Amino acid sequence: MGTVFSFDVRLDGDADRERVRAGLAAAVAGLHHVDEVFSTYRPESQISRLARGELALADCEPEVAEVFGHCEAEERLSDGWFTARYAGGVDPTGLVKGWAVQRAVDMIASSGATAVCLNGGGDVQLYGGPWRIGVSDPLCPGGLAAVVEVHDGLAVATSGPAERGCHIVDPHTGEAPAGGLASMTVVGPGLTQADARATAAYAMGPEARDWLEQLPGTEGFAVAPDGTTWQTSGFARHLARSGNAEGRAA
């Protein structure tokens, strides 16, 4: 998927280590499979062939229809601020990585791991805990804007131009988002939704705060270009009081 994935897997004394290793291997293989099917950079991938009209959705792997189902749900929820069909194209990139990471963590957890942290290019899915996840400061490389504390699983997704430049546009205008946030972080139970909602919220800009407040189980934290921040009313309960991060969200 053009990025780095890192795994942190914890076991208790009763865990079947070979079973967990098999679960980890299956998760890694699953991520490679997702890349082969969904990569927009591979001309032979099913997504690329679907976009060119060479393949029908019904002829794709079942996961493709599943991912587009999630994309359509997030598009409705965000009133079009998130979409996998921008400008007539076919590109579920804003959701599929989160979906793949969440699925991989489910595989490892079901194999008997006590706790799992999987960081996929700065978007993190957690199982068990405790964990501390640092939210990178987009205006200070190497610094942290916040630290999220997790005790029983959570997802942390961040969107913004700090790492890859401006790659998110307002789907209604085709231009860079008018709000111009430096970064937008969303936390929630699953990375499938958190990834898409971070993308939509970044595109919305400051208006995202009211939208995120309405979503059950979803909280947000934003950094503006001048270094000021805002957060939804429930985000504070996720903040760590002290200590260093054990993972990092970009």
SEFI-42812 format. One line per 4 residues: number of its first residue (from 0); their letters; for each residue z negated, y, x of N, C-alpha, C. Coordinates in Angstrom, 1 decimal, always signed. Each point is the difference from the previous one (the first is absolute). Example, Ala and Ser with C-alpha at 12.3 -4.5 7.8 and 13.67 -1.06 7.14 Angstrom:
BEGIN
0 = as = -7.8,-5.7,+13.2,+0.0,+1.2,-0.9,+0.0,+1.2,+0.9; +0.7,+1.1,-0.4,+0.0,+1.1,+0.9,-0.8,+1.1,-0.8 $
END
This chain:
BEGIN
0 = mgtv = +0.0,-1.2,+0.8,+0.0,+1.2,-0.8,+0.0,+1.3,+0.9; +0.3,-0.2,+1.2,+0.1,+1.2,+0.9,-1.4,+0.6,+0.3; -1.1,-0.8,-0.1,-1.3,+0.5,+0.4,-0.8,-1.1,+0.5; -1.3,+0.3,+0.4,-0.9,-0.9,+0.6,-1.0,-0.5,-1.1 $
4 = fsfd = -0.4,-1.2,+0.0,-1.0,-0.6,-0.9,-1.1,-0.5,+0.9; -1.2,+0.3,-0.3,-1.2,-0.6,+0.7,-1.0,-0.6,-1.0; -0.5,-1.2,+0.5,-0.9,-0.8,-0.8,-1.4,+0.0,+0.6; -1.0,+0.1,-0.8,-1.4,-0.2,+0.4,-0.6,-1.0,-1.1 $
8 = vrld = -0.3,-1.2,+0.5,-0.4,-1.1,-0.9,-1.4,-0.4,+0.4; -0.9,+0.0,-0.9,-1.4,-0.5,+0.3,-0.3,-1.3,-0.7; -0.8,-0.8,+0.6,-0.4,-1.3,-0.5,-1.5,-0.2,+0.0; -0.5,-0.7,-0.9,-1.4,-0.3,+0.1,-0.1,-1.4,+0.6 $
12 = gdad = -1.3,-0.5,+0.2,-0.2,-1.2,+0.7,+0.6,-1.3,-0.6; +0.2,+0.1,-1.4,+0.4,-1.2,-0.7,+1.5,+0.0,-0.2; +0.7,+1.0,+0.5,+1.5,+0.1,-0.2,+0.8,-1.1,+0.7; +1.0,-0.5,-0.7,+0.9,-1.0,+0.6,+1.0,+0.8,+0.9 $
16 = rerv = -0.2,+0.1,+1.3,+0.8,+0.8,+0.8,+1.5,-0.3,+0.0; +0.3,-1.3,+0.0,+1.4,-0.4,-0.1,+0.7,+0.4,-1.2; -0.8,-0.1,-1.1,+0.6,+0.4,-1.3,+0.3,+1.5,+0.0; -0.9,+0.8,+0.6,+0.2,+1.4,+0.0,+1.1,+0.4,+0.9 $
20 = ragl = +0.2,-0.7,+1.2,+1.1,+0.2,+0.9,+1.3,-0.3,-0.8; +0.0,-1.1,-0.8,+1.2,-0.3,-0.8,+0.3,+1.1,-1.0; -1.0,+0.6,-0.6,+0.2,+1.1,-0.9,+0.5,+1.2,+0.6; -0.5,+0.3,+1.3,+0.5,+1.1,+0.7,+1.5,-0.2,+0.4 $
24 = aaav = +0.3,-1.2,+0.4,+1.4,-0.3,+0.4,+0.9,+0.2,-1.2; -0.5,-0.5,-1.2,+0.8,+0.2,-1.2,+0.2,+1.5,-0.4; -1.0,+0.8,+0.2,+0.0,+1.4,-0.3,+1.1,+0.7,+0.9; +0.0,-0.4,+1.3,+0.9,+0.6,+1.0,+1.4,-0.4,-0.4 $
28 = aglh = +0.2,-1.3,-0.3,+1.3,-0.4,-0.4,+0.5,+0.7,-1.3; -0.9,+0.2,-0.9,+0.3,+0.7,-1.2,+0.4,+1.4,+0.2; -0.6,+0.7,+1.0,+0.4,+1.4,+0.3,+1.4,+0.0,+0.6; +0.4,-1.0,+0.8,+1.3,+0.0,+0.6,+1.0,-0.3,-1.1 $
32 = hvde = -0.3,-0.9,-1.0,+0.9,-0.3,-1.1,+0.2,+1.3,-0.8; -1.0,+0.8,-0.3,+0.1,+1.2,-0.7,+1.0,+1.0,+0.7; -0.1,+0.1,+1.3,+0.8,+0.8,+0.8,+1.5,-0.4,-0.1; +0.2,-1.4,+0.0,+1.4,-0.5,-0.1,+0.6,+0.3,-1.4 $
36 = vfst = -0.9,+0.0,-1.0,+0.6,+0.2,-1.4,+0.1,+1.4,-0.4; -1.0,+0.9,+0.5,-0.1,+1.3,-0.6,+0.5,+1.1,+1.0; +0.2,-0.3,+1.3,+0.3,+1.0,+0.9,+1.3,+0.8,-0.3; -0.1,+1.3,-0.1,+1.2,+0.8,-0.2,+0.8,+0.3,+1.2 $
40 = yrpe = -0.5,-0.5,+1.2,+0.7,+0.1,+1.3,+0.8,-1.2,+0.3; -0.2,-1.1,-0.7,+0.7,-1.2,+0.2,+1.2,-0.1,-1.0; +1.2,+0.1,+0.5,+1.1,+0.0,-1.0,+0.1,-1.3,-0.8; -0.6,-1.1,+0.6,+0.1,-1.3,-0.7,-1.2,-0.2,-0.9 $
44 = sqis = -0.9,+0.9,-0.1,-1.2,-0.3,-0.8,+0.4,+0.1,-1.5; -0.8,-0.6,-0.8,+0.3,-0.1,-1.5,+0.0,+1.4,-0.6; -0.9,+0.9,+0.5,-0.1,+1.4,-0.5,+1.3,+0.7,+0.4; +0.5,-0.1,+1.2,+1.2,+0.6,+0.4,+1.2,-0.4,-0.8 $
48 = rlar = +0.0,-1.3,-0.2,+1.2,-0.6,-0.8,-0.1,+0.4,-1.4; -1.3,+0.1,-0.6,-0.2,+0.5,-1.3,+0.5,+1.4,-0.2; -0.3,+0.9,+1.0,+0.3,+1.4,+0.0,+1.6,+0.1,+0.0; +0.6,-0.9,+0.7,+1.5,+0.1,+0.1,+0.7,-0.6,-1.1 $
52 = gela = -0.8,-0.6,-1.0,+0.6,-0.6,-1.1,+0.6,-1.4,+0.3; -0.4,-0.6,+1.1,+0.5,-1.3,+0.4,-0.8,-1.2,-0.6; -1.2,+0.4,-0.5,-1.0,-1.0,-0.5,-0.6,+0.6,-1.2; -0.2,-0.9,-1.0,-0.7,+0.4,-1.3,-1.5,-0.2,+0.2 $
56 = ladc = -0.8,+0.7,-0.7,-1.5,-0.2,+0.1,-0.4,-1.4,-0.4; +0.7,-0.6,-0.9,-0.3,-1.4,-0.4,+0.3,-1.0,+1.0; +0.8,+0.4,+1.0,+0.4,-0.9,+1.1,-0.9,+0.1,+1.2; -0.9,+1.0,+0.0,-0.9,+0.3,+1.1,-1.2,-1.0,+0.0 $
60 = epev = -0.7,+0.0,+1.1,-1.3,-0.7,+0.0,-0.9,+0.5,-1.1; -0.9,-0.8,-0.6,-0.8,+0.4,-1.1,-0.9,+1.2,+0.4; -0.3,+0.2,+1.3,-0.9,+1.1,+0.4,+0.7,+1.3,-0.2; +1.3,+0.1,+0.0,+0.7,+1.2,-0.2,-0.2,+0.6,-1.4 $
64 = aevf = +0.1,-0.9,-1.0,-0.3,+0.5,-1.4,-1.4,+0.4,-0.1; -0.9,-0.8,+0.6,-1.5,+0.4,+0.0,-0.2,+1.4,+0.5; +0.6,+0.2,+1.2,-0.2,+1.4,+0.6,+0.6,+1.1,-0.8; +1.2,-0.2,-0.6,+0.5,+1.0,-0.8,-0.7,+0.2,-1.3 $
68 = ghce = -0.7,-1.1,-0.5,-0.9,+0.2,-1.1,-1.2,+0.9,+0.3; -0.5,-0.2,+1.2,-1.1,+1.0,+0.4,+0.5,+1.4,+0.2; +1.2,+0.1,+0.5,+0.6,+1.3,+0.2,+0.2,+0.7,-1.3; +0.5,-0.7,-1.0,+0.3,+0.6,-1.3,-1.3,+0.5,-0.6 $
72 = aeer = -1.1,-0.8,+0.1,-1.3,+0.3,-0.5,-0.5,+1.3,+0.6; +0.1,+0.1,+1.4,-0.5,+1.2,+0.7,+0.9,+1.2,-0.3; +1.3,-0.2,-0.3,+0.9,+1.1,-0.4,-0.4,+0.6,-1.3; -0.3,-0.9,-1.0,-0.5,+0.5,-1.3,-1.3,+0.7,+0.1 $
76 = lsdg = -0.9,-0.6,+0.8,-1.4,+0.6,+0.1,+0.0,+1.4,+0.7; +1.0,+0.2,+0.9,+0.0,+1.2,+0.7,+1.1,+1.0,-0.5; +0.5,-0.3,-1.2,+1.0,+0.9,-0.6,+1.2,+0.2,+0.9; +0.4,-1.0,+0.8,+1.2,+0.1,+0.8,-0.3,+0.5,+1.4 $
80 = wfta = -1.2,+0.4,+0.4,-0.3,+0.4,+1.3,+0.1,-1.1,+1.0; -0.2,-1.2,-0.4,+0.3,-1.2,+0.8,+1.2,-0.7,-0.6; +1.0,-0.3,+0.8,+1.1,-0.8,-0.5,+0.7,-0.8,+1.1; +0.5,-1.2,-0.4,+0.7,-0.8,+0.9,+1.5,+0.1,-0.1 $
84 = ryag = +0.4,+0.9,-0.9,+1.4,+0.2,-0.3,+0.4,+1.5,+0.1; -0.5,+0.6,+1.0,+0.3,+1.4,+0.2,+1.5,+0.2,+0.3; +0.6,+1.0,-0.7,+1.4,+0.4,+0.2,+1.0,-1.2,-0.1; -0.4,-0.9,-1.0,+0.9,-1.1,-0.3,-0.1,-1.1,+1.0 $
88 = gvdp = -0.8,+0.1,+1.0,-0.2,-1.1,+1.0,-1.0,-1.0,-0.4; -0.2,-1.0,+0.9,-1.0,-1.1,-0.2,-0.8,+0.0,+1.2; -1.3,+0.4,-0.1,-0.8,+0.0,+1.2,-1.5,+0.0,-0.4; -0.6,-1.2,+0.0,-1.4,-0.2,-0.4,-0.9,+0.2,+1.2 $
92 = tglv = +0.4,+0.7,+1.1,-0.8,+0.1,+1.2,-1.3,+0.6,-0.2; -0.2,+1.0,-1.0,-1.2,+0.6,-0.2,-1.1,-0.9,-0.6; +0.4,-1.2,-0.4,-1.0,-0.9,-0.6,-0.1,-1.4,+0.7; +1.2,-0.4,+0.5,+0.1,-1.4,+0.4,-0.9,-0.3,+1.2 $
96 = kgwa = -0.2,+0.9,+0.9,-0.9,-0.3,+1.2,-1.5,-0.2,-0.5; -0.4,+0.8,-0.9,-1.4,-0.2,-0.6,-0.1,-1.3,-0.7; +1.0,-0.3,-0.8,+0.0,-1.3,-0.7,+0.0,-1.2,+1.0; +0.7,+0.1,+1.0,+0.1,-1.1,+1.0,-1.4,-0.1,+0.7 $
100 = vqra = -0.6,+1.1,+0.4,-1.3,+0.0,+0.7,-1.0,-0.6,-0.9; -0.1,+0.4,-1.3,-1.0,-0.5,-0.9,+0.2,-1.5,-0.2; +1.3,-0.4,-0.1,+0.2,-1.5,-0.2,-0.4,-0.8,+1.2; +0.2,+0.6,+1.2,-0.4,-0.7,+1.2,-1.5,-0.1,+0.1 $
104 = vdmi = -0.7,+1.0,-0.4,-1.5,+0.0,+0.1,-0.5,-1.1,-1.0; +0.6,-0.1,-1.2,-0.3,-1.0,-1.0,+0.1,-1.4,+0.6; +1.1,-0.2,+0.8,+0.2,-1.3,+0.6,-1.1,-0.4,+1.0; -0.4,+1.0,+0.8,-1.0,-0.2,+1.0,-1.4,-0.2,-0.7 $
108 = assg = -0.3,+0.8,-1.0,-1.2,-0.1,-0.7,-0.2,-1.4,-0.7; +1.1,-0.4,-0.6,+0.0,-1.3,-0.7,-0.2,-1.2,+1.0; +0.3,+0.2,+1.3,-0.2,-1.1,+0.9,-1.4,-0.1,+0.5; -0.9,+0.9,-0.4,-1.4,-0.2,+0.3,-0.6,+1.1,+0.9 $
112 = atav = +0.8,+1.0,+0.3,-0.5,+1.1,+0.9,-1.1,+0.8,-0.8; -1.0,+0.4,+0.8,-1.1,+0.8,-0.6,+0.4,+1.4,-0.3; +0.7,+0.6,+0.9,+0.5,+1.4,-0.2,+1.3,+0.2,+0.8; +0.9,+0.9,-0.6,+1.3,+0.2,+0.6,+0.3,+1.5,+0.0 $
116 = clng = +0.6,+0.5,+1.1,+0.5,+1.3,+0.1,+1.4,-0.1,+0.5; +1.0,+0.3,-0.8,+1.4,+0.0,+0.4,+0.6,+1.4,-0.1; +0.4,+0.5,+1.2,+0.5,+1.4,+0.1,+1.5,-0.1,+0.2; +0.8,+0.4,-0.9,+1.4,+0.0,+0.1,+0.6,+1.4,+0.1 $
120 = ggdv = +0.2,+0.4,+1.3,+0.5,+1.4,+0.2,-0.8,+1.1,-0.5; -1.3,-0.2,+0.0,-1.0,+1.0,-0.4,-0.5,-0.1,-1.4; +0.6,-0.9,-0.8,-0.5,-0.3,-1.4,-0.8,-1.3,+0.1; -1.2,+0.0,-0.6,-1.0,-1.0,+0.3,-0.4,-0.7,-1.3 $
124 = qlyg = +0.0,-1.3,+0.0,-0.6,-0.8,-1.1,-1.2,-0.8,+0.6; -1.1,+0.1,-0.7,-1.3,-0.6,+0.4,-0.4,-1.0,-1.0; -0.7,-1.1,+0.6,-0.6,-1.0,-0.8,-1.4,-0.2,+0.5; -1.0,-0.1,-0.8,-1.4,-0.1,+0.5,-0.4,+1.3,+0.7 $
128 = gpwr = -1.0,-0.2,+0.9,-0.5,+1.2,+0.7,-1.2,-0.4,+0.8; -0.7,+1.0,+0.6,+0.3,+1.5,-0.1,+1.1,+0.4,+1.0; +0.7,+1.0,-0.4,+1.0,+0.6,+0.9,-0.1,+1.5,+0.0; +0.4,+0.7,+1.1,+0.2,+1.4,+0.0,+1.4,+0.3,+0.4 $
132 = igvs = +0.7,+0.8,-0.8,+1.4,+0.2,+0.2,+0.2,+1.5,+0.2; +0.6,+0.4,+1.2,+0.2,+1.4,+0.3,+1.3,+0.5,-0.6; -0.1,+1.2,-0.6,+1.2,+0.7,-0.5,+0.4,+1.0,+1.1; +1.2,-0.3,+0.6,+0.4,+0.9,+1.1,+0.2,+1.4,-0.4 $
136 = dplc = -0.4,+0.9,+0.9,+0.2,+1.5,-0.2,+1.4,+0.3,+0.3; +0.9,+0.4,-0.9,+1.4,+0.2,+0.3,+0.2,+1.2,+0.8; -1.0,+0.9,+0.2,+0.1,+1.2,+0.8,-0.6,-0.1,+1.3; -0.6,-1.1,+0.3,-0.7,-0.2,+1.3,+0.2,-1.5,+0.4 $
140 = pggl = +1.0,-0.3,+0.8,+0.3,-1.3,+0.4,-1.2,-0.7,+0.7; -0.3,-1.2,-0.5,-1.2,-0.7,+0.5,-1.3,+0.3,-0.7; +0.0,+1.1,-0.8,-1.2,+0.3,-0.8,+0.0,-0.6,-1.4; -1.2,+0.1,-0.6,-0.1,-0.6,-1.3,-0.4,+1.1,-1.0 $
144 = aavv = +0.7,+0.0,-1.2,-0.3,+1.0,-1.0,-1.2,-0.5,-0.9; -0.1,-1.4,-0.1,-1.1,-0.6,-0.8,-0.2,-1.4,+0.4; -1.1,-0.6,-0.4,-0.2,-1.4,+0.2,-0.4,-0.7,-1.3; +0.7,-1.0,-0.4,-0.3,-0.7,-1.3,-0.8,-1.2,+0.3 $
148 = evhd = -1.0,-0.2,-0.7,-0.9,-1.2,+0.2,+0.2,-0.9,-1.2; +0.2,-1.3,+0.4,+0.4,-1.0,-1.0,-1.0,-1.2,+0.1; -0.5,-0.5,-1.1,-0.9,-1.1,+0.0,+0.5,-1.2,-0.7; +1.0,+0.1,-0.8,+0.5,-1.1,-0.8,+1.4,+0.1,-0.3 $
152 = glav = +0.9,+0.3,+0.9,+1.4,+0.1,-0.2,+0.5,+1.3,-0.5; +1.1,+0.5,+0.5,+0.6,+1.2,-0.5,+1.3,+0.2,+0.8; +0.9,+0.9,-0.5,+1.2,+0.3,+0.6,+0.0,+1.5,+0.4; +0.6,+0.3,+1.1,+0.1,+1.4,+0.5,+1.4,+0.3,+0.4 $
156 = atsg = +0.7,+0.9,-0.6,+1.4,+0.3,+0.3,+0.1,+1.5,+0.2; +0.8,+0.4,+1.0,+0.2,+1.4,+0.4,+1.5,+0.3,+0.1; +0.4,+1.1,-0.6,+1.4,+0.5,+0.1,+0.0,+1.4,+0.6; +1.0,+0.3,+0.7,+0.2,+1.3,+0.6,+1.0,+0.0,+1.2 $
160 = paer = +0.3,+1.1,+0.6,+1.0,+0.1,+1.0,-0.5,-0.1,+1.4; -1.3,-0.2,+0.2,-0.6,+0.0,+1.4,+0.6,-1.0,+0.9; +0.2,-1.2,-0.5,+0.5,-1.1,+0.9,+1.5,-0.1,+0.0; +0.7,+0.2,-1.1,+1.4,-0.3,-0.1,+0.8,+1.3,-0.4 $
164 = gchi = -0.6,+1.1,+0.0,+0.7,+1.2,-0.5,+0.1,+0.0,-1.5; +0.7,+1.0,-0.5,+0.1,+0.1,-1.5,+1.0,-1.1,-0.5; -0.6,-1.1,-0.6,+0.9,-1.0,-0.5,-0.2,-0.2,-1.5; -0.8,+0.8,-0.6,-0.3,-0.1,-1.5,+0.6,+1.3,-0.6 $
168 = vdph = +0.8,-0.2,-1.1,+0.5,+1.2,-0.6,-0.4,+0.0,-1.5; +0.1,+1.2,-0.6,-0.3,+0.2,-1.4,+1.2,-0.7,-0.7; -0.2,-1.1,-0.8,+1.1,-0.7,-0.6,+0.7,+0.8,-1.1; -0.7,+1.1,-0.4,+0.6,+0.8,-1.1,+1.0,+1.0,+0.6 $
172 = tgea = -0.2,+0.4,+1.3,+0.8,+1.0,+0.5,+0.8,-0.4,+1.2; -0.4,-1.1,+0.7,+0.6,-0.5,+1.2,-0.4,+0.8,+1.2; -0.9,+0.9,-0.1,-0.5,+0.8,+1.1,-1.3,-0.4,+0.5; -0.5,+0.5,+1.1,-1.4,-0.3,+0.5,-1.0,+0.5,-1.1 $
176 = pagg = -1.1,-0.7,-0.1,-1.0,+0.3,-1.0,-0.4,+1.5,+0.1; -0.1,+0.7,-1.1,-0.4,+1.4,+0.0,-1.4,+0.2,+0.4; -0.9,-0.9,-0.2,-1.4,+0.1,+0.3,-0.2,+0.0,+1.5; +0.8,-0.7,+0.8,-0.1,+0.0,+1.4,-1.3,-0.5,+0.6 $
180 = lasm = -0.6,-1.1,-0.6,-1.2,-0.5,+0.6,+0.2,-0.6,+1.3; -1.0,+0.1,+0.9,+0.1,-0.7,+1.3,-0.2,-1.5,-0.1; -0.9,-0.4,-1.0,-0.1,-1.4,-0.2,-0.7,-0.2,-1.4; +0.2,-1.2,-0.5,-0.6,-0.4,-1.3,-0.4,-1.4,+0.1 $
184 = tvvg = -1.3,-0.2,-0.2,-0.6,-1.4,+0.1,-0.5,-0.4,-1.4; +0.4,-1.2,-0.4,-0.5,-0.6,-1.3,-0.7,-1.3,+0.3; -1.2,-0.2,-0.7,-0.7,-1.2,+0.1,-0.1,-0.6,-1.4; +0.0,-1.4,+0.0,+0.0,-0.7,-1.2,-0.2,-1.5,+0.3 $
188 = pglt = -0.1,-0.8,-1.0,-0.2,-1.4,+0.2,+1.1,-0.7,+0.8; +1.3,+0.3,-0.4,+1.1,-0.7,+0.6,+1.0,+0.9,+0.7; +0.6,-0.5,+1.1,+0.9,+0.9,+0.7,+1.4,+0.1,-0.6; +0.3,-0.9,-0.9,+1.3,+0.1,-0.7,+0.0,+1.3,-0.8 $
192 = qada = -1.0,+0.3,-0.7,-0.1,+1.3,-0.8,-0.3,+1.2,+0.9; -1.0,-0.2,+0.9,-0.4,+1.1,+0.9,+1.1,+0.5,+0.8; +0.9,-0.8,+0.5,+1.1,+0.4,+0.9,+1.0,+0.9,-0.9; +0.3,-0.5,-1.1,+1.0,+0.7,-0.9,-0.7,+1.4,-0.5 $
196 = rata = -1.3,-0.1,-0.3,-0.6,+1.2,-0.5,-0.2,+1.1,+1.1; -0.2,-0.5,+1.2,-0.1,+1.0,+1.1,+1.3,+0.7,+0.2; +1.1,-0.7,-0.1,+1.4,+0.5,+0.1,+0.2,+1.1,-1.2; -0.3,-0.5,-1.2,+0.2,+0.9,-1.1,-0.9,+1.3,+0.1 $
200 = ayam = -1.2,-0.2,+0.4,-1.0,+1.1,+0.1,+0.5,+1.0,+1.1; +0.5,-0.5,+1.1,+0.5,+0.9,+1.0,+1.1,+0.8,-0.5; +0.9,-0.6,-0.7,+1.2,+0.7,-0.6,-0.5,+1.1,-1.0; -1.0,-0.3,-0.7,-0.5,+0.9,-1.0,-0.7,+1.3,+0.6 $
204 = gpea = -0.6,-0.2,+1.2,-0.7,+1.1,+0.6,-1.4,+0.2,-0.7; -0.4,+1.2,+0.0,-1.3,+0.3,-0.6,-0.2,-0.4,-1.4; +1.1,-0.2,-0.8,-0.1,-0.5,-1.4,-0.5,-1.4,+0.0; +0.0,-0.7,+1.1,-0.4,-1.4,+0.0,-1.5,-0.2,-0.3 $
208 = rdwl = -0.8,+1.0,+0.2,-1.4,-0.2,-0.2,-0.3,-0.3,-1.5; +0.6,+0.7,-0.9,-0.3,-0.2,-1.4,+0.6,-1.4,-0.4; +1.2,-0.3,+0.5,+0.5,-1.3,-0.3,-0.8,-1.2,+0.5; -0.5,+0.1,+1.2,-0.8,-1.1,+0.6,-1.4,-0.1,-0.8 $
212 = eqlp = -0.5,+1.1,-0.4,-1.3,+0.0,-0.8,+0.2,-0.9,-1.3; +1.2,-0.1,-0.5,+0.2,-0.7,-1.2,+0.2,-1.5,+0.2; +0.1,-0.5,+1.2,+0.3,-1.4,+0.3,-1.3,-0.7,+0.2; -0.3,-1.0,-0.8,-1.2,-0.8,+0.2,+0.0,-0.7,+1.4 $
216 = gteg = -1.1,+0.0,+0.7,-0.1,-0.7,+1.3,+0.8,+0.6,+1.1; +0.5,+1.2,-0.2,+0.8,+0.6,+1.1,-0.5,+1.4,+0.4; -0.2,+0.2,+1.3,-0.5,+1.3,+0.5,+0.9,+0.5,+1.1; +0.0,+1.3,+0.2,+0.9,+0.6,+1.0,-0.7,+1.0,+0.9 $
220 = fava = +0.5,+0.2,+1.2,-0.4,+1.0,+1.0,+1.2,+0.6,+0.6; +0.1,+1.3,+0.0,+1.1,+0.7,+0.6,-0.3,+1.0,+1.0; +0.9,+0.1,+1.0,-0.2,+1.0,+1.1,+1.2,+1.0,-0.2; -0.3,+1.3,-0.1,+1.0,+1.0,-0.1,+0.5,+0.4,+1.4 $
224 = pdgt = +1.1,+0.7,+0.1,+0.5,+0.4,+1.4,-0.9,+0.9,+0.7; -0.9,+0.8,-0.7,-0.9,+0.9,+0.6,-1.3,-0.7,+0.4; -0.1,-1.3,-0.2,-1.2,-0.8,+0.4,-1.0,-0.1,-1.1; +0.1,+0.7,-1.1,-0.9,-0.1,-1.2,+0.3,-1.4,-0.6 $
228 = twqt = -1.0,-0.5,-0.7,+0.1,-1.3,-0.7,-0.4,+0.1,-1.5; +0.4,-0.9,-0.8,-0.5,-0.2,-1.3,-0.1,-1.5,-0.3; -0.8,-0.3,-1.0,-0.2,-1.4,-0.3,-0.3,-0.2,-1.5; +0.3,-1.1,-0.5,-0.4,-0.3,-1.4,-1.5,-0.2,-0.2 $
232 = sgfa = -0.4,+0.1,-1.2,-1.5,+0.0,-0.2,-0.7,-1.2,+0.4; +0.7,-1.2,+0.0,-0.7,-1.2,+0.4,+0.2,-0.4,+1.5; +0.8,+0.8,+0.7,+0.3,-0.4,+1.4,-1.3,+0.0,+0.9; -0.9,+0.8,-0.3,-1.2,+0.1,+0.8,-0.8,-1.3,+0.1 $
236 = rhla = +0.1,-0.8,-1.0,-0.8,-1.2,+0.1,+0.6,-1.0,+1.0; +1.2,+0.2,+0.4,+0.6,-0.9,+1.0,-0.2,+0.5,+1.4; -0.6,+1.2,+0.2,-0.1,+0.6,+1.3,-1.2,-0.6,+0.8; +0.3,-0.3,+1.3,-1.1,-0.5,+0.8,-0.9,+1.1,+0.4 $
240 = rsgn = -1.3,-0.3,+0.2,-0.9,+1.1,+0.4,-0.1,+0.2,+1.5; +0.3,-1.1,+0.7,+0.0,+0.2,+1.5,+0.7,-1.3,+0.6; +0.2,+0.1,+1.3,+0.6,-1.2,+0.7,+1.5,+0.2,+0.3; +0.5,-0.9,+0.7,+1.4,+0.0,+0.5,+0.8,-0.9,-0.9 $
244 = aegr = +1.3,+0.3,-0.1,+0.9,-0.8,-0.8,+0.4,-1.3,+0.7; +0.1,-1.1,-0.8,+0.5,-1.3,+0.5,+1.4,-0.2,-0.2; +0.6,+0.9,-0.8,+1.5,-0.1,-0.2,+0.4,+1.4,-0.2; +1.3,+0.2,-0.1,+0.5,+1.4,-0.2,+1.2,+0.0,-0.9 $
248 = aa = -0.1,+1.0,-1.0,+1.2,+0.2,-0.8,+0.7,+1.2,+0.5; +1.3,+0.0,+0.1,+0.8,+1.1,+0.6,-0.1,+1.2,-0.9 $
END
